[in-house]
Amino acid sequence: MAAQIFDKGDVVRLKSGGTKMTVKGYKSMLGLGSIPKESSTDVICIWNDGSDIQRTYHQDLLELA
């Protein structure tokens, strides 16, 4: 499994551009929410545009903002 590269609270954005987001954590492989590092590579992000939209992205699609 790939190493996790972001920490909770990091500000990221999609490599293709777009809204800055704050990392909430990594998603459980069982879909049970945020779990400790080294368990998944799907990052739960909250948009920083005032909408508080929450989305999950594979970490390879993200970069530090």
CHARMM-style PDB file with segment names, atoms N, HN, CA, C and O in Angstrom:
ATOM      1  N   MET     1       0.847  -1.183   0.000  1.00  0.00      PROA
ATOM      2  CA  MET     1       0.000   0.000   0.000  1.00  0.00      PROA
ATOM      3  C   MET     1       0.893   1.248   0.000  1.00  0.00      PROA
ATOM      4  O   MET     1       1.940   1.273   0.648  1.00  0.00      PROA
ATOM      5  N   ALA     2       0.474   2.258  -0.721  1.00  0.00      PROA
ATOM      6  HN  ALA     2      -0.376   2.237  -1.247  1.00  0.00      PROA
ATOM      7  CA  ALA     2       1.228   3.510  -0.801  1.00  0.00      PROA
ATOM      8  C   ALA     2       1.201   4.240   0.539  1.00  0.00      PROA
ATOM      9  O   ALA     2       0.233   4.155   1.295  1.00  0.00      PROA
ATOM     10  N   ALA     3       2.282   4.955   0.812  1.00  0.00      PROA
ATOM     11  HN  ALA     3       3.068   5.024   0.198  1.00  0.00      PROA
ATOM     12  CA  ALA     3       2.356   5.748   2.043  1.00  0.00      PROA
ATOM     13  C   ALA     3       1.435   6.955   1.936  1.00  0.00      PROA
ATOM     14  O   ALA     3       1.263   7.524   0.858  1.00  0.00      PROA
ATOM     15  N   GLN     4       0.852   7.336   3.054  1.00  0.00      PROA
ATOM     16  HN  GLN     4       0.993   6.873   3.930  1.00  0.00      PROA
ATOM     17  CA  GLN     4       0.008   8.519   3.090  1.00  0.00      PROA
ATOM     18  C   GLN     4       0.900   9.756   3.181  1.00  0.00      PROA
ATOM     19  O   GLN     4       1.890   9.761   3.912  1.00  0.00      PROA
ATOM     20  N   ILE     5       0.548  10.794   2.442  1.00  0.00      PROA
ATOM     21  HN  ILE     5      -0.256  10.790   1.848  1.00  0.00      PROA
ATOM     22  CA  ILE     5       1.444  11.946   2.318  1.00  0.00      PROA
ATOM     23  C   ILE     5       0.897  13.235   2.914  1.00  0.00      PROA
ATOM     24  O   ILE     5       1.621  14.228   2.981  1.00  0.00      PROA
ATOM     25  N   PHE     6      -0.364  13.249   3.349  1.00  0.00      PROA
ATOM     26  HN  PHE     6      -0.952  12.442   3.295  1.00  0.00      PROA
ATOM     27  CA  PHE     6      -0.951  14.456   3.923  1.00  0.00      PROA
ATOM     28  C   PHE     6      -1.304  14.230   5.387  1.00  0.00      PROA
ATOM     29  O   PHE     6      -1.573  13.105   5.808  1.00  0.00      PROA
ATOM     30  N   ASP     7      -1.298  15.311   6.150  1.00  0.00      PROA
ATOM     31  HN  ASP     7      -1.079  16.225   5.807  1.00  0.00      PROA
ATOM     32  CA  ASP     7      -1.681  15.273   7.556  1.00  0.00      PROA
ATOM     33  C   ASP     7      -2.996  16.029   7.736  1.00  0.00      PROA
ATOM     34  O   ASP     7      -3.333  16.910   6.945  1.00  0.00      PROA
ATOM     35  N   LYS     8      -3.723  15.676   8.774  1.00  0.00      PROA
ATOM     36  HN  LYS     8      -3.450  14.960   9.416  1.00  0.00      PROA
ATOM     37  CA  LYS     8      -4.955  16.383   9.117  1.00  0.00      PROA
ATOM     38  C   LYS     8      -4.632  17.865   9.265  1.00  0.00      PROA
ATOM     39  O   LYS     8      -3.673  18.226   9.947  1.00  0.00      PROA
ATOM     40  N   GLY     9      -5.426  18.723   8.633  1.00  0.00      PROA
ATOM     41  HN  GLY     9      -6.205  18.429   8.080  1.00  0.00      PROA
ATOM     42  CA  GLY     9      -5.219  20.166   8.701  1.00  0.00      PROA
ATOM     43  C   GLY     9      -4.420  20.740   7.540  1.00  0.00      PROA
ATOM     44  O   GLY     9      -4.398  21.957   7.357  1.00  0.00      PROA
ATOM     45  N   ASP    10      -3.756  19.886   6.743  1.00  0.00      PROA
ATOM     46  HN  ASP    10      -3.774  18.898   6.891  1.00  0.00      PROA
ATOM     47  CA  ASP    10      -3.046  20.395   5.567  1.00  0.00      PROA
ATOM     48  C   ASP    10      -4.028  21.045   4.608  1.00  0.00      PROA
ATOM     49  O   ASP    10      -5.167  20.595   4.481  1.00  0.00      PROA
ATOM     50  N   VAL    11      -3.591  22.105   3.930  1.00  0.00      PROA
ATOM     51  HN  VAL    11      -2.666  22.471   4.033  1.00  0.00      PROA
ATOM     52  CA  VAL    11      -4.411  22.754   2.904  1.00  0.00      PROA
ATOM     53  C   VAL    11      -3.922  22.240   1.554  1.00  0.00      PROA
ATOM     54  O   VAL    11      -2.744  22.350   1.214  1.00  0.00      PROA
ATOM     55  N   VAL    12      -4.857  21.678   0.798  1.00  0.00      PROA
ATOM     56  HN  VAL    12      -5.814  21.589   1.074  1.00  0.00      PROA
ATOM     57  CA  VAL    12      -4.542  21.051  -0.480  1.00  0.00      PROA
ATOM     58  C   VAL    12      -5.483  21.570  -1.557  1.00  0.00      PROA
ATOM     59  O   VAL    12      -6.461  22.261  -1.274  1.00  0.00      PROA
ATOM     60  N   ARG    13      -5.167  21.222  -2.788  1.00  0.00      PROA
ATOM     61  HN  ARG    13      -4.372  20.661  -3.018  1.00  0.00      PROA
ATOM     62  CA  ARG    13      -6.081  21.463  -3.905  1.00  0.00      PROA
ATOM     63  C   ARG    13      -5.835  20.376  -4.932  1.00  0.00      PROA
ATOM     64  O   ARG    13      -4.805  19.702  -4.907  1.00  0.00      PROA
ATOM     65  N   LEU    14      -6.784  20.211  -5.829  1.00  0.00      PROA
ATOM     66  HN  LEU    14      -7.621  20.758  -5.849  1.00  0.00      PROA
ATOM     67  CA  LEU    14      -6.590  19.258  -6.907  1.00  0.00      PROA
ATOM     68  C   LEU    14      -5.426  19.700  -7.773  1.00  0.00      PROA
ATOM     69  O   LEU    14      -5.235  20.898  -7.984  1.00  0.00      PROA
ATOM     70  N   LYS    15      -4.650  18.766  -8.275  1.00  0.00      PROA
ATOM     71  HN  LYS    15      -4.804  17.793  -8.105  1.00  0.00      PROA
ATOM     72  CA  LYS    15      -3.535  19.101  -9.156  1.00  0.00      PROA
ATOM     73  C   LYS    15      -4.017  19.819 -10.409  1.00  0.00      PROA
ATOM     74  O   LYS    15      -3.264  20.577 -11.022  1.00  0.00      PROA
ATOM     75  N   SER    16      -5.262  19.585 -10.789  1.00  0.00      PROA
ATOM     76  HN  SER    16      -5.873  18.970 -10.291  1.00  0.00      PROA
ATOM     77  CA  SER    16      -5.828  20.240 -11.964  1.00  0.00      PROA
ATOM     78  C   SER    16      -6.335  21.646 -11.651  1.00  0.00      PROA
ATOM     79  O   SER    16      -6.808  22.345 -12.547  1.00  0.00      PROA
ATOM     80  N   GLY    17      -6.241  22.068 -10.386  1.00  0.00      PROA
ATOM     81  HN  GLY    17      -5.857  21.500  -9.658  1.00  0.00      PROA
ATOM     82  CA  GLY    17      -6.679  23.394  -9.977  1.00  0.00      PROA
ATOM     83  C   GLY    17      -7.963  23.325  -9.176  1.00  0.00      PROA
ATOM     84  O   GLY    17      -8.473  22.240  -8.897  1.00  0.00      PROA
ATOM     85  N   GLY    18      -8.482  24.479  -8.808  1.00  0.00      PROA
ATOM     86  HN  GLY    18      -8.067  25.361  -9.035  1.00  0.00      PROA
ATOM     87  CA  GLY    18      -9.745  24.525  -8.093  1.00  0.00      PROA
ATOM     88  C   GLY    18      -9.612  25.084  -6.694  1.00  0.00      PROA
ATOM     89  O   GLY    18      -8.604  25.692  -6.334  1.00  0.00      PROA
ATOM     90  N   THR    19     -10.653  24.862  -5.916  1.00  0.00      PROA
ATOM     91  HN  THR    19     -11.472  24.369  -6.208  1.00  0.00      PROA
ATOM     92  CA  THR    19     -10.792  25.403  -4.579  1.00  0.00      PROA
ATOM     93  C   THR    19      -9.797  24.773  -3.604  1.00  0.00      PROA
ATOM     94  O   THR    19      -9.530  23.573  -3.662  1.00  0.00      PROA
ATOM     95  N   LYS    20      -9.251  25.603  -2.703  1.00  0.00      PROA
ATOM     96  HN  LYS    20      -9.468  26.578  -2.655  1.00  0.00      PROA
ATOM     97  CA  LYS    20      -8.419  25.057  -1.635  1.00  0.00      PROA
ATOM     98  C   LYS    20      -9.307  24.277  -0.679  1.00  0.00      PROA
ATOM     99  O   LYS    20     -10.462  24.633  -0.446  1.00  0.00      PROA
ATOM    100  N   MET    21      -8.741  23.196  -0.124  1.00  0.00      PROA
ATOM    101  HN  MET    21      -7.803  22.907  -0.313  1.00  0.00      PROA
ATOM    102  CA  MET    21      -9.478  22.331   0.790  1.00  0.00      PROA
ATOM    103  C   MET    21      -8.594  21.999   1.983  1.00  0.00      PROA
ATOM    104  O   MET    21      -7.367  22.003   1.874  1.00  0.00      PROA
ATOM    105  N   THR    22      -9.211  21.714   3.114  1.00  0.00      PROA
ATOM    106  HN  THR    22     -10.207  21.711   3.203  1.00  0.00      PROA
ATOM    107  CA  THR    22      -8.500  21.289   4.310  1.00  0.00      PROA
ATOM    108  C   THR    22      -8.677  19.784   4.469  1.00  0.00      PROA
ATOM    109  O   THR    22      -9.784  19.259   4.348  1.00  0.00      PROA
ATOM    110  N   VAL    23      -7.570  19.099   4.742  1.00  0.00      PROA
ATOM    111  HN  VAL    23      -6.671  19.526   4.841  1.00  0.00      PROA
ATOM    112  CA  VAL    23      -7.611  17.657   4.951  1.00  0.00      PROA
ATOM    113  C   VAL    23      -8.247  17.367   6.305  1.00  0.00      PROA
ATOM    114  O   VAL    23      -7.786  17.846   7.341  1.00  0.00      PROA
ATOM    115  N   LYS    24      -9.316  16.572   6.277  1.00  0.00      PROA
ATOM    116  HN  LYS    24      -9.690  16.182   5.435  1.00  0.00      PROA
ATOM    117  CA  LYS    24      -9.991  16.143   7.503  1.00  0.00      PROA
ATOM    118  C   LYS    24      -9.372  14.846   8.016  1.00  0.00      PROA
ATOM    119  O   LYS    24      -9.348  14.598   9.222  1.00  0.00      PROA
ATOM    120  N   GLY    25      -8.879  14.028   7.108  1.00  0.00      PROA
ATOM    121  HN  GLY    25      -8.898  14.229   6.129  1.00  0.00      PROA
ATOM    122  CA  GLY    25      -8.261  12.756   7.470  1.00  0.00      PROA
ATOM    123  C   GLY    25      -8.292  11.815   6.281  1.00  0.00      PROA
ATOM    124  O   GLY    25      -8.598  12.215   5.157  1.00  0.00      PROA
ATOM    125  N   TYR    26      -7.971  10.563   6.548  1.00  0.00      PROA
ATOM    126  HN  TYR    26      -7.722  10.239   7.460  1.00  0.00      PROA
ATOM    127  CA  TYR    26      -7.997   9.533   5.514  1.00  0.00      PROA
ATOM    128  C   TYR    26      -9.207   8.645   5.723  1.00  0.00      PROA
ATOM    129  O   TYR    26      -9.575   8.343   6.859  1.00  0.00      PROA
ATOM    130  N   LYS    27      -9.827   8.224   4.627  1.00  0.00      PROA
ATOM    131  HN  LYS    27      -9.528   8.469   3.705  1.00  0.00      PROA
ATOM    132  CA  LYS    27     -11.043   7.421   4.707  1.00  0.00      PROA
ATOM    133  C   LYS    27     -10.714   5.956   4.965  1.00  0.00      PROA
ATOM    134  O   LYS    27      -9.759   5.410   4.412  1.00  0.00      PROA
ATOM    135  N   SER    28     -11.505   5.349   5.794  1.00  0.00      PROA
ATOM    136  HN  SER    28     -12.280   5.793   6.243  1.00  0.00      PROA
ATOM    137  CA  SER    28     -11.374   3.925   6.083  1.00  0.00      PROA
ATOM    138  C   SER    28     -11.660   3.121   4.828  1.00  0.00      PROA
ATOM    139  O   SER    28     -12.526   3.487   4.032  1.00  0.00      PROA
ATOM    140  N   MET    29     -10.943   2.037   4.652  1.00  0.00      PROA
ATOM    141  HN  MET    29     -10.241   1.740   5.298  1.00  0.00      PROA
ATOM    142  CA  MET    29     -11.199   1.156   3.521  1.00  0.00      PROA
ATOM    143  C   MET    29     -12.583   0.533   3.649  1.00  0.00      PROA
ATOM    144  O   MET    29     -13.130   0.057   2.654  1.00  0.00      PROA
ATOM    145  N   LEU    30     -13.163   0.525   4.844  1.00  0.00      PROA
ATOM    146  HN  LEU    30     -12.719   0.912   5.652  1.00  0.00      PROA
ATOM    147  CA  LEU    30     -14.498  -0.025   5.073  1.00  0.00      PROA
ATOM    148  C   LEU    30     -15.573   1.048   5.007  1.00  0.00      PROA
ATOM    149  O   LEU    30     -16.756   0.765   5.196  1.00  0.00      PROA
ATOM    150  N   GLY    31     -15.151   2.306   4.733  1.00  0.00      PROA
ATOM    151  HN  GLY    31     -14.190   2.537   4.580  1.00  0.00      PROA
ATOM    152  CA  GLY    31     -16.102   3.395   4.649  1.00  0.00      PROA
ATOM    153  C   GLY    31     -16.614   3.863   6.000  1.00  0.00      PROA
ATOM    154  O   GLY    31     -17.713   4.412   6.089  1.00  0.00      PROA
ATOM    155  N   LEU    32     -15.830   3.653   7.055  1.00  0.00      PROA
ATOM    156  HN  LEU    32     -14.938   3.208   6.982  1.00  0.00      PROA
ATOM    157  CA  LEU    32     -16.283   3.986   8.402  1.00  0.00      PROA
ATOM    158  C   LEU    32     -15.768   5.330   8.902  1.00  0.00      PROA
ATOM    159  O   LEU    32     -15.815   5.601  10.102  1.00  0.00      PROA
ATOM    160  N   GLY    33     -15.280   6.170   8.002  1.00  0.00      PROA
ATOM    161  HN  GLY    33     -15.242   5.950   7.027  1.00  0.00      PROA
ATOM    162  CA  GLY    33     -14.839   7.495   8.421  1.00  0.00      PROA
ATOM    163  C   GLY    33     -13.332   7.622   8.498  1.00  0.00      PROA
ATOM    164  O   GLY    33     -12.603   6.847   7.878  1.00  0.00      PROA
ATOM    165  N   SER    34     -12.868   8.592   9.254  1.00  0.00      PROA
ATOM    166  HN  SER    34     -13.460   9.222   9.757  1.00  0.00      PROA
ATOM    167  CA  SER    34     -11.453   8.916   9.356  1.00  0.00      PROA
ATOM    168  C   SER    34     -10.723   7.896  10.228  1.00  0.00      PROA
ATOM    169  O   SER    34     -11.210   7.513  11.292  1.00  0.00      PROA
ATOM    170  N   ILE    35      -9.559   7.464   9.771  1.00  0.00      PROA
ATOM    171  HN  ILE    35      -9.163   7.775   8.907  1.00  0.00      PROA
ATOM    172  CA  ILE    35      -8.769   6.466  10.489  1.00  0.00      PROA
ATOM    173  C   ILE    35      -7.311   6.881  10.529  1.00  0.00      PROA
ATOM    174  O   ILE    35      -6.927   7.818   9.830  1.00  0.00      PROA
ATOM    175  N   PRO    36      -6.482   6.212  11.328  1.00  0.00      PROA
ATOM    176  CA  PRO    36      -5.070   6.583  11.434  1.00  0.00      PROA
ATOM    177  C   PRO    36      -4.341   6.479  10.104  1.00  0.00      PROA
ATOM    178  O   PRO    36      -4.795   5.797   9.185  1.00  0.00      PROA
ATOM    179  N   LYS    37      -3.200   7.165  10.011  1.00  0.00      PROA
ATOM    180  HN  LYS    37      -2.831   7.718  10.758  1.00  0.00      PROA
ATOM    181  CA  LYS    37      -2.361   7.121   8.815  1.00  0.00      PROA
ATOM    182  C   LYS    37      -1.920   5.696   8.526  1.00  0.00      PROA
ATOM    183  O   LYS    37      -1.954   4.834   9.404  1.00  0.00      PROA
ATOM    184  N   GLU    38      -1.512   5.458   7.301  1.00  0.00      PROA
ATOM    185  HN  GLU    38      -1.484   6.159   6.587  1.00  0.00      PROA
ATOM    186  CA  GLU    38      -1.013   4.179   6.811  1.00  0.00      PROA
ATOM    187  C   GLU    38      -2.114   3.149   6.582  1.00  0.00      PROA
ATOM    188  O   GLU    38      -1.814   1.962   6.451  1.00  0.00      PROA
ATOM    189  N   SER    39      -3.367   3.561   6.530  1.00  0.00      PROA
ATOM    190  HN  SER    39      -3.611   4.525   6.637  1.00  0.00      PROA
ATOM    191  CA  SER    39      -4.446   2.607   6.341  1.00  0.00      PROA
ATOM    192  C   SER    39      -5.175   2.777   5.011  1.00  0.00      PROA
ATOM    193  O   SER    39      -5.793   1.822   4.539  1.00  0.00      PROA
ATOM    194  N   SER    40      -5.126   3.941   4.397  1.00  0.00      PROA
ATOM    195  HN  SER    40      -4.624   4.716   4.780  1.00  0.00      PROA
ATOM    196  CA  SER    40      -5.841   4.209   3.152  1.00  0.00      PROA
ATOM    197  C   SER    40      -5.148   5.352   2.429  1.00  0.00      PROA
ATOM    198  O   SER    40      -4.344   6.071   3.022  1.00  0.00      PROA
ATOM    199  N   THR    41      -5.458   5.521   1.153  1.00  0.00      PROA
ATOM    200  HN  THR    41      -6.112   4.937   0.671  1.00  0.00      PROA
ATOM    201  CA  THR    41      -4.914   6.655   0.390  1.00  0.00      PROA
ATOM    202  C   THR    41      -6.027   7.566  -0.131  1.00  0.00      PROA
ATOM    203  O   THR    41      -5.776   8.425  -0.976  1.00  0.00      PROA
ATOM    204  N   ASP    42      -7.254   7.384   0.365  1.00  0.00      PROA
ATOM    205  HN  ASP    42      -7.458   6.686   1.052  1.00  0.00      PROA
ATOM    206  CA  ASP    42      -8.376   8.258   0.025  1.00  0.00      PROA
ATOM    207  C   ASP    42      -8.496   9.342   1.091  1.00  0.00      PROA
ATOM    208  O   ASP    42      -8.713   9.051   2.268  1.00  0.00      PROA
ATOM    209  N   VAL    43      -8.351  10.595   0.662  1.00  0.00      PROA
ATOM    210  HN  VAL    43      -8.175  10.831  -0.293  1.00  0.00      PROA
ATOM    211  CA  VAL    43      -8.295  11.735   1.570  1.00  0.00      PROA
ATOM    212  C   VAL    43      -9.665  12.413   1.658  1.00  0.00      PROA
ATOM    213  O   VAL    43     -10.268  12.748   0.638  1.00  0.00      PROA
ATOM    214  N   ILE    44     -10.143  12.607   2.877  1.00  0.00      PROA
ATOM    215  HN  ILE    44      -9.653  12.335   3.705  1.00  0.00      PROA
ATOM    216  CA  ILE    44     -11.394  13.341   3.102  1.00  0.00      PROA
ATOM    217  C   ILE    44     -11.027  14.822   3.202  1.00  0.00      PROA
ATOM    218  O   ILE    44     -10.224  15.213   4.049  1.00  0.00      PROA
ATOM    219  N   CYS    45     -11.620  15.639   2.333  1.00  0.00      PROA
ATOM    220  HN  CYS    45     -12.273  15.321   1.646  1.00  0.00      PROA
ATOM    221  CA  CYS    45     -11.309  17.069   2.268  1.00  0.00      PROA
ATOM    222  C   CYS    45     -12.573  17.906   2.465  1.00  0.00      PROA
ATOM    223  O   CYS    45     -13.666  17.513   2.058  1.00  0.00      PROA
ATOM    224  N   ILE    46     -12.398  19.065   3.098  1.00  0.00      PROA
ATOM    225  HN  ILE    46     -11.510  19.383   3.429  1.00  0.00      PROA
ATOM    226  CA  ILE    46     -13.486  20.034   3.257  1.00  0.00      PROA
ATOM    227  C   ILE    46     -13.112  21.290   2.474  1.00  0.00      PROA
ATOM    228  O   ILE    46     -12.044  21.867   2.681  1.00  0.00      PROA
ATOM    229  N   TRP    47     -13.993  21.700   1.581  1.00  0.00      PROA
ATOM    230  HN  TRP    47     -14.860  21.231   1.413  1.00  0.00      PROA
ATOM    231  CA  TRP    47     -13.726  22.878   0.758  1.00  0.00      PROA
ATOM    232  C   TRP    47     -13.628  24.120   1.627  1.00  0.00      PROA
ATOM    233  O   TRP    47     -14.369  24.262   2.600  1.00  0.00      PROA
ATOM    234  N   ASN    48     -12.704  25.030   1.273  1.00  0.00      PROA
ATOM    235  HN  ASN    48     -12.103  24.914   0.483  1.00  0.00      PROA
ATOM    236  CA  ASN    48     -12.482  26.265   2.024  1.00  0.00      PROA
ATOM    237  C   ASN    48     -13.145  27.469   1.365  1.00  0.00      PROA
ATOM    238  O   ASN    48     -12.635  28.585   1.463  1.00  0.00      PROA
ATOM    239  N   ASP    49     -14.266  27.258   0.700  1.00  0.00      PROA
ATOM    240  HN  ASP    49     -14.680  26.351   0.620  1.00  0.00      PROA
ATOM    241  CA  ASP    49     -14.926  28.362   0.005  1.00  0.00      PROA
ATOM    242  C   ASP    49     -16.177  28.843   0.732  1.00  0.00      PROA
ATOM    243  O   ASP    49     -16.972  29.597   0.171  1.00  0.00      PROA
ATOM    244  N   GLY    50     -16.352  28.406   1.985  1.00  0.00      PROA
ATOM    245  HN  GLY    50     -15.705  27.794   2.440  1.00  0.00      PROA
ATOM    246  CA  GLY    50     -17.512  28.810   2.754  1.00  0.00      PROA
ATOM    247  C   GLY    50     -18.689  27.856   2.634  1.00  0.00      PROA
ATOM    248  O   GLY    50     -19.674  27.991   3.360  1.00  0.00      PROA
ATOM    249  N   SER    51     -18.596  26.899   1.728  1.00  0.00      PROA
ATOM    250  HN  SER    51     -17.796  26.790   1.138  1.00  0.00      PROA
ATOM    251  CA  SER    51     -19.712  25.968   1.520  1.00  0.00      PROA
ATOM    252  C   SER    51     -19.635  24.749   2.434  1.00  0.00      PROA
ATOM    253  O   SER    51     -20.636  24.058   2.628  1.00  0.00      PROA
ATOM    254  N   ASP    52     -18.466  24.480   2.991  1.00  0.00      PROA
ATOM    255  HN  ASP    52     -17.653  25.041   2.833  1.00  0.00      PROA
ATOM    256  CA  ASP    52     -18.235  23.313   3.851  1.00  0.00      PROA
ATOM    257  C   ASP    52     -18.565  21.993   3.158  1.00  0.00      PROA
ATOM    258  O   ASP    52     -18.929  21.019   3.817  1.00  0.00      PROA
ATOM    259  N   ILE    53     -18.439  21.959   1.841  1.00  0.00      PROA
ATOM    260  HN  ILE    53     -18.143  22.750   1.306  1.00  0.00      PROA
ATOM    261  CA  ILE    53     -18.634  20.715   1.101  1.00  0.00      PROA
ATOM    262  C   ILE    53     -17.519  19.753   1.474  1.00  0.00      PROA
ATOM    263  O   ILE    53     -16.357  20.150   1.562  1.00  0.00      PROA
ATOM    264  N   GLN    54     -17.861  18.505   1.692  1.00  0.00      PROA
ATOM    265  HN  GLN    54     -18.805  18.182   1.621  1.00  0.00      PROA
ATOM    266  CA  GLN    54     -16.877  17.479   2.025  1.00  0.00      PROA
ATOM    267  C   GLN    54     -16.822  16.466   0.889  1.00  0.00      PROA
ATOM    268  O   GLN    54     -17.854  15.938   0.474  1.00  0.00      PROA
ATOM    269  N   ARG    55     -15.621  16.194   0.386  1.00  0.00      PROA
ATOM    270  HN  ARG    55     -14.783  16.623   0.724  1.00  0.00      PROA
ATOM    271  CA  ARG    55     -15.427  15.236  -0.699  1.00  0.00      PROA
ATOM    272  C   ARG    55     -14.211  14.375  -0.379  1.00  0.00      PROA
ATOM    273  O   ARG    55     -13.346  14.761   0.407  1.00  0.00      PROA
ATOM    274  N   THR    56     -14.164  13.215  -0.998  1.00  0.00      PROA
ATOM    275  HN  THR    56     -14.867  12.902  -1.637  1.00  0.00      PROA
ATOM    276  CA  THR    56     -13.041  12.304  -0.841  1.00  0.00      PROA
ATOM    277  C   THR    56     -12.330  12.160  -2.182  1.00  0.00      PROA
ATOM    278  O   THR    56     -12.965  11.939  -3.213  1.00  0.00      PROA
ATOM    279  N   TYR    57     -10.990  12.289  -2.152  1.00  0.00      PROA
ATOM    280  HN  TYR    57     -10.475  12.469  -1.314  1.00  0.00      PROA
ATOM    281  CA  TYR    57     -10.171  12.184  -3.355  1.00  0.00      PROA
ATOM    282  C   TYR    57      -8.993  11.254  -3.075  1.00  0.00      PROA
ATOM    283  O   TYR    57      -8.497  11.193  -1.950  1.00  0.00      PROA
ATOM    284  N   HSD    58      -8.551  10.536  -4.093  1.00  0.00      PROA
ATOM    285  HN  HSD    58      -8.954  10.585  -5.007  1.00  0.00      PROA
ATOM    286  CA  HSD    58      -7.317   9.767  -3.949  1.00  0.00      PROA
ATOM    287  C   HSD    58      -6.177  10.765  -3.809  1.00  0.00      PROA
ATOM    288  O   HSD    58      -6.155  11.784  -4.500  1.00  0.00      PROA
ATOM    289  N   GLN    59      -5.227  10.479  -2.916  1.00  0.00      PROA
ATOM    290  HN  GLN    59      -5.246   9.651  -2.354  1.00  0.00      PROA
ATOM    291  CA  GLN    59      -4.166  11.437  -2.631  1.00  0.00      PROA
ATOM    292  C   GLN    59      -3.316  11.775  -3.853  1.00  0.00      PROA
ATOM    293  O   GLN    59      -2.707  12.844  -3.883  1.00  0.00      PROA
ATOM    294  N   ASP    60      -3.251  10.914  -4.851  1.00  0.00      PROA
ATOM    295  HN  ASP    60      -3.745  10.045  -4.827  1.00  0.00      PROA
ATOM    296  CA  ASP    60      -2.467  11.208  -6.042  1.00  0.00      PROA
ATOM    297  C   ASP    60      -3.059  12.338  -6.877  1.00  0.00      PROA
ATOM    298  O   ASP    60      -2.380  12.886  -7.745  1.00  0.00      PROA
ATOM    299  N   LEU    61      -4.316  12.690  -6.625  1.00  0.00      PROA
ATOM    300  HN  LEU    61      -4.868  12.245  -5.920  1.00  0.00      PROA
ATOM    301  CA  LEU    61      -4.971  13.788  -7.343  1.00  0.00      PROA
ATOM    302  C   LEU    61      -4.745  15.137  -6.678  1.00  0.00      PROA
ATOM    303  O   LEU    61      -5.128  16.168  -7.230  1.00  0.00      PROA
ATOM    304  N   LEU    62      -4.118  15.147  -5.476  1.00  0.00      PROA
ATOM    305  HN  LEU    62      -3.808  14.309  -5.027  1.00  0.00      PROA
ATOM    306  CA  LEU    62      -3.984  16.357  -4.671  1.00  0.00      PROA
ATOM    307  C   LEU    62      -2.540  16.805  -4.549  1.00  0.00      PROA
ATOM    308  O   LEU    62      -1.605  16.022  -4.718  1.00  0.00      PROA
ATOM    309  N   GLU    63      -2.381  18.116  -4.243  1.00  0.00      PROA
ATOM    310  HN  GLU    63      -3.140  18.752  -4.105  1.00  0.00      PROA
ATOM    311  CA  GLU    63      -1.073  18.693  -3.927  1.00  0.00      PROA
ATOM    312  C   GLU    63      -1.263  19.727  -2.827  1.00  0.00      PROA
ATOM    313  O   GLU    63      -2.362  20.253  -2.649  1.00  0.00      PROA
ATOM    314  N   LEU    64      -0.198  20.020  -2.090  1.00  0.00      PROA
ATOM    315  HN  LEU    64       0.695  19.593  -2.235  1.00  0.00      PROA
ATOM    316  CA  LEU    64      -0.270  21.071  -1.073  1.00  0.00      PROA
ATOM    317  C   LEU    64      -0.534  22.399  -1.758  1.00  0.00      PROA
ATOM    318  O   LEU    64       0.048  22.691  -2.803  1.00  0.00      PROA
ATOM    319  N   ALA    65      -1.406  23.200  -1.174  1.00  0.00      PROA
ATOM    320  HN  ALA    65      -1.879  22.963  -0.326  1.00  0.00      PROA
ATOM    321  CA  ALA    65      -1.764  24.497  -1.765  1.00  0.00      PROA
ATOM    322  C   ALA    65      -0.839  25.586  -1.264  1.00  0.00      PROA
ATOM    323  OT1 ALA    65      -0.984  26.746  -1.650  1.00  0.00      PROA
TER     324      ALA     65
END
